[in-house]
Amino acid sequence: MTQPRILVVDDEPQIRRTLRATLTPQGYEVRDVASGEDALLTLGDCKPDLVLLDLNMPGMGGLATCRAIREVSDVAIIVLTVRDAEKDKVLVLDAGADDYVTKPFSTPELLARIRAALRRLPDEAPGKLNLAGVTVDFAARRVKNHGREFRLTPKEHDLLRYLAANANQVIPHRKLLQTVWGPEYGDEVEYLRVFVNQLRKKIEEDPAHPRHLLTEPWVGYRFVVPPGDE
């Protein structure tokens, strides 16, 4: 079985050494770089399964690096940050991260977050979904929306696939979080708000007035597939 590859992006040499020493014995293949610029240069060669990305770096900062990675790759991204305000977390997720870990963090917490970011749902949805001008190709992780094409990030893909597999049902917040991210999750409702908004921009004709991905206030979300769509 191939070792999962992790690219560590942090300007502090001690943190890079610590993360390498922590992750390598766990069966991960680790490569590290000191800047966002180097991360982008390394991405194609390294082909990581996951990027651990420090938020506060000189030069190209973590948010800019995250956005730049998302323009070219659907690799899983976990941001490491000292900021724990909800607005900062939302900024991180909105930039394209799948998750974030607040410093200082424990080794078990980091390893759990990595496992959650790398976990994938079993196939429960059709290979393709057609919604009146919108085609979702789950195998290719692509959406074609009236001539525009979008890439789905790993968690966008898993969230949409789970909702599609349970079409027309209300799925509670906690169920969505624990199914898509893992059993350690459940209270991170801001994750769902950000990812649902991102998905609406990709699958809805009018994201401000969604027809398919609907909010059930205080409960969860429902993916509506009208009769005739499949």
N, C-alpha and C positions, 0 to 999 in steps of 0.2 A: 504494500500500500504506500502511495506517495506521501511524503511528509508535507503537511500544510506549510506554505511559505508565508512568513511575516516580514514586512518591511517596516523597520522602526525609524521614525523621522523625529529627531530631537537634537537641538544644538548643544546639549550638555553631554560631554563624553562619559561622565560617571553614570548617568541615567541609561545611556546606550549600553554600557558594559553590564549594568545591573539587569536590564531587560534581556540581554542576550544570555546571561548566566541563569536567569529565571526560566526562560522559554525553551532553550535548547534541551535541557533534561526532560521536558514535557513532550518531546517528540516533534517540536517545530523547527523548521529550517529558517534561520534568522539572518537577515541582512540589514545593515543600518547605515543611515546617511545623516548629515548634520544640518541640512537645510531643505526648504521646500523646493528650491531650484534643483538640487541634486535628486530629490525624490522624483521629480518629473522626468529627469534624464534617465533615472534608473528603472522607472516603472516598466517600460517595454522590455528591457533585458531581464529583469528580475521576475516579472509576471507573478506578483504575490497573490495569495488568496485573501490577505488581510493587511491593512496598513494601520499601524499605531502611530498617530500623528499628534505631536505636541502643538498646543494652540499658540503659545507665546514664543515666537522665534524671531530673530532679526531678519532683515530682508523680507522675503515673501513669508508672511505670517501664516499661521495654521488655517485660518478661514479661507484666505486666498488660495492656499495650496489645496485645500479640500475641494473648493469649487473647480480649480483647474484639473484635478484628478477626475472629478465627475464628468467633465467635458469629454474625456477620452476613455474612461474605464468604468465598469460597474463593480470593481473590487470592493469588498467590505472595508469600511473605514470606522475605526474607533478613535475619537479625539481624547487626548489627555489634557485636562485643564484644571487650573486652581480656582476658576470661577464657578460658583454654584448657584447664582441667581437664575430664576426660571427664564428670564429674558435672554441670558447668555446661553443657556442650554438650547433654547429654541433657535437662536442664531446658528449654533453648531449643527443642529439637525437640518435646518433649512439650507445650510451650505452643502448638504449632501451626505453628512455622516450617518452611519447606521446606529451609532451609540456613542456615549461619552463616559469617561471615568474621571471623577473629581480627585485631584491630588490633595493630600497624600492618600494613597490607596494601598490595600493589603494585597499580597500575592494571590490568596484565594479569590478575592473579588475580581482582580484583573483576569485571572484564568477563567472564571465563570463568564465574564463579559466576552472574552475571546470565543469560548465555546458557543455562546449565544449568537454571536455575529456569524460564526461559521456554520451553524446548524441550518439544515434545509428541511423543508416540509416534504413529506411523501406526496407523490403525485395523486391529487384528488380532483383536479379540474381538467376539462378538455384541453387538448394541445393548443387550440385556438378558440377565441371568443369573438363573435361578430356582433357589433352593437350599432346598427344604423349609421354607417359611415366610419366606424371605428373598428379596427381589428387588433386584438391583443394576441400576440404570438408568445405563449408562455415558454416554449422551448428556446426561442431566440431572445427572450427578454426584451421584446420590442413592441411598441405600440404605433400603429399608423392611424392618424386622426385627420381625416379629410385632407390627405396629401402631405401632412407633416409627420415626421417620424421621431419617436422619442425612445430613449433607452430607459429601462427599468433598473433601479438599483436593487441589490439583493433583498432588502427588506420590503421595498415597494412591491417587488415581484411576489414575495411570499404572502404579504398582506392581501394583495389583490387576488391571488390564486385561492387563498382560503375563503375570502368573501365570495368569490365566484363559485366555489365548490358548495357554498351554502347560500346560494342566491335566494333572494326574497325572504330571508330570515333575519331577524334582529339578533346581532351578535353583541353581547355585552363587552364593555371595555376590557375588563379583567380577562375574559376568555380570549379575546384577540391578542392581548399582550402575552399571556402565558403560552398560547399556541405558537405565535410567530417569533417572539423573542426568547421565551423559556419560562420554566416554573418559578424562577426567582423574581419575575416581573409581575406587575399587577396594578401598581399605583401610578405609573408613569403616563398619565392620560395625555400629557403634552406631546409625547411621542406620536400618539395616534392623530392628534390635531394636525401636526406638521405633515406626517406622511399622507394623511387623507387629502390635505390641501394640495400636496405635490401630485398625488394621483389624479385628482380632479383636473389639474392643469393639463394632464396627458390624455385622459380618456373622455372628458366631457366636452361637448360642443360649446357650452357656456359654463365655465367653472363656477361663476358666481351664482348660477341657478342650476345646480346639478339635477340630472334626471336619473342617474344610475347609482351613484355613491351618496347615499342619504344619511344625514345625522338623525339619530333618535335621541332627543335631548335627555341628558342625565342618565342615559342607558347605554348606548353604543352606536353601532352603524349597521346599515342594511344596504346590500347591493341588489338593486332592482334590475331584473332582466324582463322587459315587457314581452308579452306573447308575440311570437314571430322572430324574436332575436334568440341567438344561441351562442 
